[in-house]
Amino acid sequence: MSELQASREHPLIDSDPSFRRVVTYMRPSDYGVWAAATAAFPAIFILMEKLEPANGVRFTKPSGSFLRISTFLGFGCGFLFAYSLSTNRFWGITENSREMAFYQTEVKNNIKLGLPPQGKTELSPWMKDVAVRNSTNSQLGLHIAPIFNFTNHGLGRYAEVKLDDDEK
């Protein structure tokens, strides 16, 4: 898949954010969406049973196993939706000033510690290239096959961070 090309109103932070970074930078609203989806799946299941009973006569509470499965599905779908919302902010598709401030702080701290700006990686150059090819824009297909970037390859496009004179 080619590099994500889109006109952005907001700055690009990371073209291929790692799983850790996406989850760490999630906003409380993302967690709210996740929780709402987790609760909505069994609630919708119960509502459908009330409107159209499975036995055709009267409402009976769905069995616990069906409710557990629907809660699990809601948890998974809610996580994928929250992950997608957070990724959109990394790509600059939606407002991302909070994430940009966190990112700049993280990069400045790494530079102060003598680490590479995007963090340390133990991958060989060939494995970095494989990781980039497998994960770049994979968030666009989360609804088909959830593929996450668990590596820190440092080969994507990143936002520029301006350092003060005392931080260089």
Chimera marker file (.cmm) of the C-alpha trace (Angstrom):
<marker_set name="trace">
<marker id="1" x="0.000" y="0.000" z="0.000" r="1" g="1" b="0" radius="0.5"/>
<marker id="2" x="1.360" y="3.443" z="-0.824" r="1" g="1" b="0" radius="0.5"/>
<marker id="3" x="2.061" y="6.187" z="1.690" r="1" g="1" b="0" radius="0.5"/>
<marker id="4" x="-1.085" y="7.897" z="2.966" r="1" g="1" b="0" radius="0.5"/>
<marker id="5" x="-1.575" y="10.992" z="0.815" r="1" g="1" b="0" radius="0.5"/>
<marker id="6" x="-4.196" y="13.425" z="2.011" r="1" g="1" b="0" radius="0.5"/>
<marker id="7" x="-4.569" y="17.149" z="2.416" r="1" g="1" b="0" radius="0.5"/>
<marker id="8" x="-4.430" y="17.785" z="6.127" r="1" g="1" b="0" radius="0.5"/>
<marker id="9" x="-5.633" y="20.708" z="8.184" r="1" g="1" b="0" radius="0.5"/>
<marker id="10" x="-3.577" y="19.491" z="11.129" r="1" g="1" b="0" radius="0.5"/>
<marker id="11" x="0.094" y="18.494" z="11.211" r="1" g="1" b="0" radius="0.5"/>
<marker id="12" x="1.219" y="14.920" z="10.664" r="1" g="1" b="0" radius="0.5"/>
<marker id="13" x="2.706" y="13.483" z="13.850" r="1" g="1" b="0" radius="0.5"/>
<marker id="14" x="3.634" y="9.961" z="12.746" r="1" g="1" b="0" radius="0.5"/>
<marker id="15" x="2.823" y="8.230" z="9.468" r="1" g="1" b="0" radius="0.5"/>
<marker id="16" x="3.130" y="4.758" z="11.033" r="1" g="1" b="0" radius="0.5"/>
<marker id="17" x="2.487" y="5.028" z="14.790" r="1" g="1" b="0" radius="0.5"/>
<marker id="18" x="3.352" y="2.088" z="17.011" r="1" g="1" b="0" radius="0.5"/>
<marker id="19" x="0.672" y="0.304" z="19.036" r="1" g="1" b="0" radius="0.5"/>
<marker id="20" x="2.159" y="1.549" z="22.306" r="1" g="1" b="0" radius="0.5"/>
<marker id="21" x="2.131" y="5.158" z="21.152" r="1" g="1" b="0" radius="0.5"/>
<marker id="22" x="-1.445" y="5.019" z="19.795" r="1" g="1" b="0" radius="0.5"/>
<marker id="23" x="-2.812" y="3.508" z="23.018" r="1" g="1" b="0" radius="0.5"/>
<marker id="24" x="-0.743" y="5.788" z="25.266" r="1" g="1" b="0" radius="0.5"/>
<marker id="25" x="-1.963" y="8.909" z="23.458" r="1" g="1" b="0" radius="0.5"/>
<marker id="26" x="-5.664" y="7.923" z="23.571" r="1" g="1" b="0" radius="0.5"/>
<marker id="27" x="-7.938" y="10.642" z="24.909" r="1" g="1" b="0" radius="0.5"/>
<marker id="28" x="-10.625" y="10.126" z="27.558" r="1" g="1" b="0" radius="0.5"/>
<marker id="29" x="-13.199" y="10.480" z="24.774" r="1" g="1" b="0" radius="0.5"/>
<marker id="30" x="-11.626" y="7.462" z="23.048" r="1" g="1" b="0" radius="0.5"/>
<marker id="31" x="-12.022" y="5.429" z="26.222" r="1" g="1" b="0" radius="0.5"/>
<marker id="32" x="-15.631" y="6.645" z="26.399" r="1" g="1" b="0" radius="0.5"/>
<marker id="33" x="-16.299" y="5.418" z="22.859" r="1" g="1" b="0" radius="0.5"/>
<marker id="34" x="-14.698" y="2.090" z="23.771" r="1" g="1" b="0" radius="0.5"/>
<marker id="35" x="-16.850" y="1.748" z="26.909" r="1" g="1" b="0" radius="0.5"/>
<marker id="36" x="-20.013" y="2.806" z="25.065" r="1" g="1" b="0" radius="0.5"/>
<marker id="37" x="-19.467" y="0.167" z="22.380" r="1" g="1" b="0" radius="0.5"/>
<marker id="38" x="-18.789" y="-2.470" z="25.028" r="1" g="1" b="0" radius="0.5"/>
<marker id="39" x="-22.084" y="-1.656" z="26.753" r="1" g="1" b="0" radius="0.5"/>
<marker id="40" x="-24.065" y="-1.099" z="23.545" r="1" g="1" b="0" radius="0.5"/>
<marker id="41" x="-23.613" y="-4.565" z="22.052" r="1" g="1" b="0" radius="0.5"/>
<marker id="42" x="-25.390" y="-6.524" z="24.818" r="1" g="1" b="0" radius="0.5"/>
<marker id="43" x="-27.948" y="-3.706" z="25.230" r="1" g="1" b="0" radius="0.5"/>
<marker id="44" x="-28.847" y="-3.888" z="21.542" r="1" g="1" b="0" radius="0.5"/>
<marker id="45" x="-29.027" y="-7.667" z="21.810" r="1" g="1" b="0" radius="0.5"/>
<marker id="46" x="-31.510" y="-7.381" z="24.701" r="1" g="1" b="0" radius="0.5"/>
<marker id="47" x="-33.502" y="-4.701" z="22.836" r="1" g="1" b="0" radius="0.5"/>
<marker id="48" x="-33.764" y="-6.915" z="19.761" r="1" g="1" b="0" radius="0.5"/>
<marker id="49" x="-35.018" y="-9.748" z="21.976" r="1" g="1" b="0" radius="0.5"/>
<marker id="50" x="-37.652" y="-7.424" z="23.499" r="1" g="1" b="0" radius="0.5"/>
<marker id="51" x="-38.864" y="-6.244" z="20.103" r="1" g="1" b="0" radius="0.5"/>
<marker id="52" x="-38.843" y="-9.643" z="18.411" r="1" g="1" b="0" radius="0.5"/>
<marker id="53" x="-38.678" y="-12.510" z="20.942" r="1" g="1" b="0" radius="0.5"/>
<marker id="54" x="-36.732" y="-15.536" z="19.801" r="1" g="1" b="0" radius="0.5"/>
<marker id="55" x="-39.451" y="-17.907" z="21.021" r="1" g="1" b="0" radius="0.5"/>
<marker id="56" x="-42.057" y="-15.812" z="19.177" r="1" g="1" b="0" radius="0.5"/>
<marker id="57" x="-44.331" y="-15.347" z="22.203" r="1" g="1" b="0" radius="0.5"/>
<marker id="58" x="-42.868" y="-13.187" z="24.952" r="1" g="1" b="0" radius="0.5"/>
<marker id="59" x="-39.607" y="-11.643" z="26.079" r="1" g="1" b="0" radius="0.5"/>
<marker id="60" x="-37.129" y="-13.880" z="27.826" r="1" g="1" b="0" radius="0.5"/>
<marker id="61" x="-33.763" y="-12.654" z="28.956" r="1" g="1" b="0" radius="0.5"/>
<marker id="62" x="-31.005" y="-13.865" z="26.603" r="1" g="1" b="0" radius="0.5"/>
<marker id="63" x="-28.730" y="-16.494" z="28.075" r="1" g="1" b="0" radius="0.5"/>
<marker id="64" x="-25.542" y="-15.444" z="29.791" r="1" g="1" b="0" radius="0.5"/>
<marker id="65" x="-23.342" y="-16.958" z="27.103" r="1" g="1" b="0" radius="0.5"/>
<marker id="66" x="-24.952" y="-14.788" z="24.405" r="1" g="1" b="0" radius="0.5"/>
<marker id="67" x="-24.545" y="-11.697" z="26.553" r="1" g="1" b="0" radius="0.5"/>
<marker id="68" x="-20.900" y="-12.531" z="27.278" r="1" g="1" b="0" radius="0.5"/>
<marker id="69" x="-20.185" y="-13.046" z="23.583" r="1" g="1" b="0" radius="0.5"/>
<marker id="70" x="-21.897" y="-9.782" z="22.646" r="1" g="1" b="0" radius="0.5"/>
<marker id="71" x="-19.975" y="-7.944" z="25.394" r="1" g="1" b="0" radius="0.5"/>
<marker id="72" x="-16.720" y="-9.410" z="24.095" r="1" g="1" b="0" radius="0.5"/>
<marker id="73" x="-17.601" y="-8.338" z="20.542" r="1" g="1" b="0" radius="0.5"/>
<marker id="74" x="-18.475" y="-4.855" z="21.793" r="1" g="1" b="0" radius="0.5"/>
<marker id="75" x="-15.173" y="-4.671" z="23.658" r="1" g="1" b="0" radius="0.5"/>
<marker id="76" x="-13.217" y="-5.650" z="20.543" r="1" g="1" b="0" radius="0.5"/>
<marker id="77" x="-15.134" y="-3.412" z="18.148" r="1" g="1" b="0" radius="0.5"/>
<marker id="78" x="-14.985" y="-0.510" z="20.599" r="1" g="1" b="0" radius="0.5"/>
<marker id="79" x="-11.230" y="-0.900" z="20.939" r="1" g="1" b="0" radius="0.5"/>
<marker id="80" x="-10.758" y="-0.937" z="17.165" r="1" g="1" b="0" radius="0.5"/>
<marker id="81" x="-12.908" y="2.180" z="16.801" r="1" g="1" b="0" radius="0.5"/>
<marker id="82" x="-11.037" y="4.016" z="19.582" r="1" g="1" b="0" radius="0.5"/>
<marker id="83" x="-7.710" y="2.918" z="18.051" r="1" g="1" b="0" radius="0.5"/>
<marker id="84" x="-8.853" y="4.279" z="14.703" r="1" g="1" b="0" radius="0.5"/>
<marker id="85" x="-9.835" y="7.628" z="16.243" r="1" g="1" b="0" radius="0.5"/>
<marker id="86" x="-6.426" y="7.923" z="17.910" r="1" g="1" b="0" radius="0.5"/>
<marker id="87" x="-4.619" y="6.980" z="14.687" r="1" g="1" b="0" radius="0.5"/>
<marker id="88" x="-6.531" y="9.654" z="12.759" r="1" g="1" b="0" radius="0.5"/>
<marker id="89" x="-5.045" y="12.247" z="15.092" r="1" g="1" b="0" radius="0.5"/>
<marker id="90" x="-1.524" y="10.928" z="14.424" r="1" g="1" b="0" radius="0.5"/>
<marker id="91" x="-2.138" y="11.261" z="10.695" r="1" g="1" b="0" radius="0.5"/>
<marker id="92" x="-3.479" y="14.814" z="11.089" r="1" g="1" b="0" radius="0.5"/>
<marker id="93" x="-6.940" y="13.903" z="9.838" r="1" g="1" b="0" radius="0.5"/>
<marker id="94" x="-8.577" y="15.250" z="13.008" r="1" g="1" b="0" radius="0.5"/>
<marker id="95" x="-7.535" y="17.854" z="15.580" r="1" g="1" b="0" radius="0.5"/>
<marker id="96" x="-4.310" y="16.781" z="17.287" r="1" g="1" b="0" radius="0.5"/>
<marker id="97" x="-2.831" y="19.655" z="19.311" r="1" g="1" b="0" radius="0.5"/>
<marker id="98" x="-2.789" y="17.586" z="22.534" r="1" g="1" b="0" radius="0.5"/>
<marker id="99" x="-1.000" y="14.678" z="20.834" r="1" g="1" b="0" radius="0.5"/>
<marker id="100" x="1.496" y="17.069" z="19.180" r="1" g="1" b="0" radius="0.5"/>
<marker id="101" x="2.420" y="18.504" z="22.586" r="1" g="1" b="0" radius="0.5"/>
<marker id="102" x="2.893" y="14.979" z="24.038" r="1" g="1" b="0" radius="0.5"/>
<marker id="103" x="4.939" y="13.953" z="21.004" r="1" g="1" b="0" radius="0.5"/>
<marker id="104" x="7.237" y="16.973" z="21.230" r="1" g="1" b="0" radius="0.5"/>
<marker id="105" x="7.802" y="16.324" z="24.939" r="1" g="1" b="0" radius="0.5"/>
<marker id="106" x="8.559" y="12.656" z="24.245" r="1" g="1" b="0" radius="0.5"/>
<marker id="107" x="11.072" y="13.445" z="21.478" r="1" g="1" b="0" radius="0.5"/>
<marker id="108" x="12.796" y="16.131" z="23.556" r="1" g="1" b="0" radius="0.5"/>
<marker id="109" x="13.113" y="13.707" z="26.492" r="1" g="1" b="0" radius="0.5"/>
<marker id="110" x="14.615" y="11.040" z="24.206" r="1" g="1" b="0" radius="0.5"/>
<marker id="111" x="17.165" y="13.524" z="22.880" r="1" g="1" b="0" radius="0.5"/>
<marker id="112" x="18.079" y="14.599" z="26.430" r="1" g="1" b="0" radius="0.5"/>
<marker id="113" x="18.646" y="10.930" z="27.336" r="1" g="1" b="0" radius="0.5"/>
<marker id="114" x="20.857" y="10.444" z="24.275" r="1" g="1" b="0" radius="0.5"/>
<marker id="115" x="18.377" y="8.125" z="22.523" r="1" g="1" b="0" radius="0.5"/>
<marker id="116" x="17.236" y="8.431" z="18.915" r="1" g="1" b="0" radius="0.5"/>
<marker id="117" x="14.278" y="10.835" z="18.635" r="1" g="1" b="0" radius="0.5"/>
<marker id="118" x="11.776" y="8.049" z="17.883" r="1" g="1" b="0" radius="0.5"/>
<marker id="119" x="13.183" y="5.706" z="20.511" r="1" g="1" b="0" radius="0.5"/>
<marker id="120" x="15.577" y="2.811" z="20.519" r="1" g="1" b="0" radius="0.5"/>
<marker id="121" x="15.188" y="-0.139" z="18.166" r="1" g="1" b="0" radius="0.5"/>
<marker id="122" x="16.942" y="-3.500" z="18.061" r="1" g="1" b="0" radius="0.5"/>
<marker id="123" x="15.868" y="-4.434" z="14.523" r="1" g="1" b="0" radius="0.5"/>
<marker id="124" x="18.272" y="-5.058" z="11.669" r="1" g="1" b="0" radius="0.5"/>
<marker id="125" x="17.867" y="-2.780" z="8.631" r="1" g="1" b="0" radius="0.5"/>
<marker id="126" x="16.198" y="-5.583" z="6.677" r="1" g="1" b="0" radius="0.5"/>
<marker id="127" x="13.690" y="-6.279" z="9.483" r="1" g="1" b="0" radius="0.5"/>
<marker id="128" x="12.951" y="-2.545" z="9.795" r="1" g="1" b="0" radius="0.5"/>
<marker id="129" x="12.078" y="-2.509" z="6.101" r="1" g="1" b="0" radius="0.5"/>
<marker id="130" x="9.828" y="-5.562" z="6.490" r="1" g="1" b="0" radius="0.5"/>
<marker id="131" x="8.093" y="-3.961" z="9.479" r="1" g="1" b="0" radius="0.5"/>
<marker id="132" x="7.458" y="-0.764" z="7.533" r="1" g="1" b="0" radius="0.5"/>
<marker id="133" x="6.013" y="-2.612" z="4.554" r="1" g="1" b="0" radius="0.5"/>
<marker id="134" x="3.711" y="-4.685" z="6.769" r="1" g="1" b="0" radius="0.5"/>
<marker id="135" x="2.393" y="-1.896" z="8.961" r="1" g="1" b="0" radius="0.5"/>
<marker id="136" x="2.301" y="1.311" z="6.892" r="1" g="1" b="0" radius="0.5"/>
<marker id="137" x="-1.352" y="2.364" z="6.534" r="1" g="1" b="0" radius="0.5"/>
<marker id="138" x="-2.497" y="-0.924" z="8.081" r="1" g="1" b="0" radius="0.5"/>
<marker id="139" x="-4.835" y="1.099" z="10.312" r="1" g="1" b="0" radius="0.5"/>
<marker id="140" x="-6.971" y="1.801" z="7.233" r="1" g="1" b="0" radius="0.5"/>
<marker id="141" x="-7.950" y="-1.873" z="7.169" r="1" g="1" b="0" radius="0.5"/>
<marker id="142" x="-8.663" y="-2.441" z="10.861" r="1" g="1" b="0" radius="0.5"/>
<marker id="143" x="-12.244" y="-3.443" z="10.032" r="1" g="1" b="0" radius="0.5"/>
<marker id="144" x="-10.997" y="-6.187" z="7.679" r="1" g="1" b="0" radius="0.5"/>
<marker id="145" x="-7.847" y="-7.556" z="9.297" r="1" g="1" b="0" radius="0.5"/>
<marker id="146" x="-6.491" y="-5.823" z="12.414" r="1" g="1" b="0" radius="0.5"/>
<marker id="147" x="-2.745" y="-5.473" z="11.869" r="1" g="1" b="0" radius="0.5"/>
<marker id="148" x="-0.871" y="-3.368" z="14.408" r="1" g="1" b="0" radius="0.5"/>
<marker id="149" x="2.630" y="-1.930" z="14.370" r="1" g="1" b="0" radius="0.5"/>
<marker id="150" x="4.343" y="-3.406" z="17.443" r="1" g="1" b="0" radius="0.5"/>
<marker id="151" x="7.843" y="-2.389" z="16.365" r="1" g="1" b="0" radius="0.5"/>
<marker id="152" x="9.715" y="0.859" z="16.610" r="1" g="1" b="0" radius="0.5"/>
<marker id="153" x="11.352" y="0.934" z="13.179" r="1" g="1" b="0" radius="0.5"/>
<marker id="154" x="11.907" y="4.695" z="12.912" r="1" g="1" b="0" radius="0.5"/>
<marker id="155" x="11.492" y="4.738" z="9.120" r="1" g="1" b="0" radius="0.5"/>
<marker id="156" x="8.187" y="6.609" z="8.806" r="1" g="1" b="0" radius="0.5"/>
<marker id="157" x="7.482" y="10.288" z="8.361" r="1" g="1" b="0" radius="0.5"/>
<marker id="158" x="7.383" y="12.265" z="11.580" r="1" g="1" b="0" radius="0.5"/>
<marker id="159" x="6.531" y="15.766" z="12.731" r="1" g="1" b="0" radius="0.5"/>
<marker id="160" x="9.384" y="18.199" z="13.109" r="1" g="1" b="0" radius="0.5"/>
<marker id="161" x="10.323" y="19.087" z="16.648" r="1" g="1" b="0" radius="0.5"/>
<marker id="162" x="12.025" y="22.422" z="17.238" r="1" g="1" b="0" radius="0.5"/>
<marker id="163" x="14.648" y="22.258" z="19.953" r="1" g="1" b="0" radius="0.5"/>
<marker id="164" x="15.637" y="25.192" z="22.122" r="1" g="1" b="0" radius="0.5"/>
<marker id="165" x="19.336" y="26.111" z="22.255" r="1" g="1" b="0" radius="0.5"/>
<marker id="166" x="19.728" y="24.539" z="25.700" r="1" g="1" b="0" radius="0.5"/>
<marker id="167" x="18.228" y="21.231" z="24.479" r="1" g="1" b="0" radius="0.5"/>
<marker id="168" x="20.653" y="20.663" z="21.585" r="1" g="1" b="0" radius="0.5"/>
<link id1="1" id2="2" r="1" g="1" b="0" radius="0.2"/>
<link id1="2" id2="3" r="1" g="1" b="0" radius="0.2"/>
<link id1="3" id2="4" r="1" g="1" b="0" radius="0.2"/>
<link id1="4" id2="5" r="1" g="1" b="0" radius="0.2"/>
<link id1="5" id2="6" r="1" g="1" b="0" radius="0.2"/>
<link id1="6" id2="7" r="1" g="1" b="0" radius="0.2"/>
<link id1="7" id2="8" r="1" g="1" b="0" radius="0.2"/>
<link id1="8" id2="9" r="1" g="1" b="0" radius="0.2"/>
<link id1="9" id2="10" r="1" g="1" b="0" radius="0.2"/>
<link id1="10" id2="11" r="1" g="1" b="0" radius="0.2"/>
<link id1="11" id2="12" r="1" g="1" b="0" radius="0.2"/>
<link id1="12" id2="13" r="1" g="1" b="0" radius="0.2"/>
<link id1="13" id2="14" r="1" g="1" b="0" radius="0.2"/>
<link id1="14" id2="15" r="1" g="1" b="0" radius="0.2"/>
<link id1="15" id2="16" r="1" g="1" b="0" radius="0.2"/>
<link id1="16" id2="17" r="1" g="1" b="0" radius="0.2"/>
<link id1="17" id2="18" r="1" g="1" b="0" radius="0.2"/>
<link id1="18" id2="19" r="1" g="1" b="0" radius="0.2"/>
<link id1="19" id2="20" r="1" g="1" b="0" radius="0.2"/>
<link id1="20" id2="21" r="1" g="1" b="0" radius="0.2"/>
<link id1="21" id2="22" r="1" g="1" b="0" radius="0.2"/>
<link id1="22" id2="23" r="1" g="1" b="0" radius="0.2"/>
<link id1="23" id2="24" r="1" g="1" b="0" radius="0.2"/>
<link id1="24" id2="25" r="1" g="1" b="0" radius="0.2"/>
<link id1="25" id2="26" r="1" g="1" b="0" radius="0.2"/>
<link id1="26" id2="27" r="1" g="1" b="0" radius="0.2"/>
<link id1="27" id2="28" r="1" g="1" b="0" radius="0.2"/>
<link id1="28" id2="29" r="1" g="1" b="0" radius="0.2"/>
<link id1="29" id2="30" r="1" g="1" b="0" radius="0.2"/>
<link id1="30" id2="31" r="1" g="1" b="0" radius="0.2"/>
<link id1="31" id2="32" r="1" g="1" b="0" radius="0.2"/>
<link id1="32" id2="33" r="1" g="1" b="0" radius="0.2"/>
<link id1="33" id2="34" r="1" g="1" b="0" radius="0.2"/>
<link id1="34" id2="35" r="1" g="1" b="0" radius="0.2"/>
<link id1="35" id2="36" r="1" g="1" b="0" radius="0.2"/>
<link id1="36" id2="37" r="1" g="1" b="0" radius="0.2"/>
<link id1="37" id2="38" r="1" g="1" b="0" radius="0.2"/>
<link id1="38" id2="39" r="1" g="1" b="0" radius="0.2"/>
<link id1="39" id2="40" r="1" g="1" b="0" radius="0.2"/>
<link id1="40" id2="41" r="1" g="1" b="0" radius="0.2"/>
<link id1="41" id2="42" r="1" g="1" b="0" radius="0.2"/>
<link id1="42" id2="43" r="1" g="1" b="0" radius="0.2"/>
<link id1="43" id2="44" r="1" g="1" b="0" radius="0.2"/>
<link id1="44" id2="45" r="1" g="1" b="0" radius="0.2"/>
<link id1="45" id2="46" r="1" g="1" b="0" radius="0.2"/>
<link id1="46" id2="47" r="1" g="1" b="0" radius="0.2"/>
<link id1="47" id2="48" r="1" g="1" b="0" radius="0.2"/>
<link id1="48" id2="49" r="1" g="1" b="0" radius="0.2"/>
<link id1="49" id2="50" r="1" g="1" b="0" radius="0.2"/>
<link id1="50" id2="51" r="1" g="1" b="0" radius="0.2"/>
<link id1="51" id2="52" r="1" g="1" b="0" radius="0.2"/>
<link id1="52" id2="53" r="1" g="1" b="0" radius="0.2"/>
<link id1="53" id2="54" r="1" g="1" b="0" radius="0.2"/>
<link id1="54" id2="55" r="1" g="1" b="0" radius="0.2"/>
<link id1="55" id2="56" r="1" g="1" b="0" radius="0.2"/>
<link id1="56" id2="57" r="1" g="1" b="0" radius="0.2"/>
<link id1="57" id2="58" r="1" g="1" b="0" radius="0.2"/>
<link id1="58" id2="59" r="1" g="1" b="0" radius="0.2"/>
<link id1="59" id2="60" r="1" g="1" b="0" radius="0.2"/>
<link id1="60" id2="61" r="1" g="1" b="0" radius="0.2"/>
<link id1="61" id2="62" r="1" g="1" b="0" radius="0.2"/>
<link id1="62" id2="63" r="1" g="1" b="0" radius="0.2"/>
<link id1="63" id2="64" r="1" g="1" b="0" radius="0.2"/>
<link id1="64" id2="65" r="1" g="1" b="0" radius="0.2"/>
<link id1="65" id2="66" r="1" g="1" b="0" radius="0.2"/>
<link id1="66" id2="67" r="1" g="1" b="0" radius="0.2"/>
<link id1="67" id2="68" r="1" g="1" b="0" radius="0.2"/>
<link id1="68" id2="69" r="1" g="1" b="0" radius="0.2"/>
<link id1="69" id2="70" r="1" g="1" b="0" radius="0.2"/>
<link id1="70" id2="71" r="1" g="1" b="0" radius="0.2"/>
<link id1="71" id2="72" r="1" g="1" b="0" radius="0.2"/>
<link id1="72" id2="73" r="1" g="1" b="0" radius="0.2"/>
<link id1="73" id2="74" r="1" g="1" b="0" radius="0.2"/>
<link id1="74" id2="75" r="1" g="1" b="0" radius="0.2"/>
<link id1="75" id2="76" r="1" g="1" b="0" radius="0.2"/>
<link id1="76" id2="77" r="1" g="1" b="0" radius="0.2"/>
<link id1="77" id2="78" r="1" g="1" b="0" radius="0.2"/>
<link id1="78" id2="79" r="1" g="1" b="0" radius="0.2"/>
<link id1="79" id2="80" r="1" g="1" b="0" radius="0.2"/>
<link id1="80" id2="81" r="1" g="1" b="0" radius="0.2"/>
<link id1="81" id2="82" r="1" g="1" b="0" radius="0.2"/>
<link id1="82" id2="83" r="1" g="1" b="0" radius="0.2"/>
<link id1="83" id2="84" r="1" g="1" b="0" radius="0.2"/>
<link id1="84" id2="85" r="1" g="1" b="0" radius="0.2"/>
<link id1="85" id2="86" r="1" g="1" b="0" radius="0.2"/>
<link id1="86" id2="87" r="1" g="1" b="0" radius="0.2"/>
<link id1="87" id2="88" r="1" g="1" b="0" radius="0.2"/>
<link id1="88" id2="89" r="1" g="1" b="0" radius="0.2"/>
<link id1="89" id2="90" r="1" g="1" b="0" radius="0.2"/>
<link id1="90" id2="91" r="1" g="1" b="0" radius="0.2"/>
<link id1="91" id2="92" r="1" g="1" b="0" radius="0.2"/>
<link id1="92" id2="93" r="1" g="1" b="0" radius="0.2"/>
<link id1="93" id2="94" r="1" g="1" b="0" radius="0.2"/>
<link id1="94" id2="95" r="1" g="1" b="0" radius="0.2"/>
<link id1="95" id2="96" r="1" g="1" b="0" radius="0.2"/>
<link id1="96" id2="97" r="1" g="1" b="0" radius="0.2"/>
<link id1="97" id2="98" r="1" g="1" b="0" radius="0.2"/>
<link id1="98" id2="99" r="1" g="1" b="0" radius="0.2"/>
<link id1="99" id2="100" r="1" g="1" b="0" radius="0.2"/>
<link id1="100" id2="101" r="1" g="1" b="0" radius="0.2"/>
<link id1="101" id2="102" r="1" g="1" b="0" radius="0.2"/>
<link id1="102" id2="103" r="1" g="1" b="0" radius="0.2"/>
<link id1="103" id2="104" r="1" g="1" b="0" radius="0.2"/>
<link id1="104" id2="105" r="1" g="1" b="0" radius="0.2"/>
<link id1="105" id2="106" r="1" g="1" b="0" radius="0.2"/>
<link id1="106" id2="107" r="1" g="1" b="0" radius="0.2"/>
<link id1="107" id2="108" r="1" g="1" b="0" radius="0.2"/>
<link id1="108" id2="109" r="1" g="1" b="0" radius="0.2"/>
<link id1="109" id2="110" r="1" g="1" b="0" radius="0.2"/>
<link id1="110" id2="111" r="1" g="1" b="0" radius="0.2"/>
<link id1="111" id2="112" r="1" g="1" b="0" radius="0.2"/>
<link id1="112" id2="113" r="1" g="1" b="0" radius="0.2"/>
<link id1="113" id2="114" r="1" g="1" b="0" radius="0.2"/>
<link id1="114" id2="115" r="1" g="1" b="0" radius="0.2"/>
<link id1="115" id2="116" r="1" g="1" b="0" radius="0.2"/>
<link id1="116" id2="117" r="1" g="1" b="0" radius="0.2"/>
<link id1="117" id2="118" r="1" g="1" b="0" radius="0.2"/>
<link id1="118" id2="119" r="1" g="1" b="0" radius="0.2"/>
<link id1="119" id2="120" r="1" g="1" b="0" radius="0.2"/>
<link id1="120" id2="121" r="1" g="1" b="0" radius="0.2"/>
<link id1="121" id2="122" r="1" g="1" b="0" radius="0.2"/>
<link id1="122" id2="123" r="1" g="1" b="0" radius="0.2"/>
<link id1="123" id2="124" r="1" g="1" b="0" radius="0.2"/>
<link id1="124" id2="125" r="1" g="1" b="0" radius="0.2"/>
<link id1="125" id2="126" r="1" g="1" b="0" radius="0.2"/>
<link id1="126" id2="127" r="1" g="1" b="0" radius="0.2"/>
<link id1="127" id2="128" r="1" g="1" b="0" radius="0.2"/>
<link id1="128" id2="129" r="1" g="1" b="0" radius="0.2"/>
<link id1="129" id2="130" r="1" g="1" b="0" radius="0.2"/>
<link id1="130" id2="131" r="1" g="1" b="0" radius="0.2"/>
<link id1="131" id2="132" r="1" g="1" b="0" radius="0.2"/>
<link id1="132" id2="133" r="1" g="1" b="0" radius="0.2"/>
<link id1="133" id2="134" r="1" g="1" b="0" radius="0.2"/>
<link id1="134" id2="135" r="1" g="1" b="0" radius="0.2"/>
<link id1="135" id2="136" r="1" g="1" b="0" radius="0.2"/>
<link id1="136" id2="137" r="1" g="1" b="0" radius="0.2"/>
<link id1="137" id2="138" r="1" g="1" b="0" radius="0.2"/>
<link id1="138" id2="139" r="1" g="1" b="0" radius="0.2"/>
<link id1="139" id2="140" r="1" g="1" b="0" radius="0.2"/>
<link id1="140" id2="141" r="1" g="1" b="0" radius="0.2"/>
<link id1="141" id2="142" r="1" g="1" b="0" radius="0.2"/>
<link id1="142" id2="143" r="1" g="1" b="0" radius="0.2"/>
<link id1="143" id2="144" r="1" g="1" b="0" radius="0.2"/>
<link id1="144" id2="145" r="1" g="1" b="0" radius="0.2"/>
<link id1="145" id2="146" r="1" g="1" b="0" radius="0.2"/>
<link id1="146" id2="147" r="1" g="1" b="0" radius="0.2"/>
<link id1="147" id2="148" r="1" g="1" b="0" radius="0.2"/>
<link id1="148" id2="149" r="1" g="1" b="0" radius="0.2"/>
<link id1="149" id2="150" r="1" g="1" b="0" radius="0.2"/>
<link id1="150" id2="151" r="1" g="1" b="0" radius="0.2"/>
<link id1="151" id2="152" r="1" g="1" b="0" radius="0.2"/>
<link id1="152" id2="153" r="1" g="1" b="0" radius="0.2"/>
<link id1="153" id2="154" r="1" g="1" b="0" radius="0.2"/>
<link id1="154" id2="155" r="1" g="1" b="0" radius="0.2"/>
<link id1="155" id2="156" r="1" g="1" b="0" radius="0.2"/>
<link id1="156" id2="157" r="1" g="1" b="0" radius="0.2"/>
<link id1="157" id2="158" r="1" g="1" b="0" radius="0.2"/>
<link id1="158" id2="159" r="1" g="1" b="0" radius="0.2"/>
<link id1="159" id2="160" r="1" g="1" b="0" radius="0.2"/>
<link id1="160" id2="161" r="1" g="1" b="0" radius="0.2"/>
<link id1="161" id2="162" r="1" g="1" b="0" radius="0.2"/>
<link id1="162" id2="163" r="1" g="1" b="0" radius="0.2"/>
<link id1="163" id2="164" r="1" g="1" b="0" radius="0.2"/>
<link id1="164" id2="165" r="1" g="1" b="0" radius="0.2"/>
<link id1="165" id2="166" r="1" g="1" b="0" radius="0.2"/>
<link id1="166" id2="167" r="1" g="1" b="0" radius="0.2"/>
<link id1="167" id2="168" r="1" g="1" b="0" radius="0.2"/>
</marker_set>
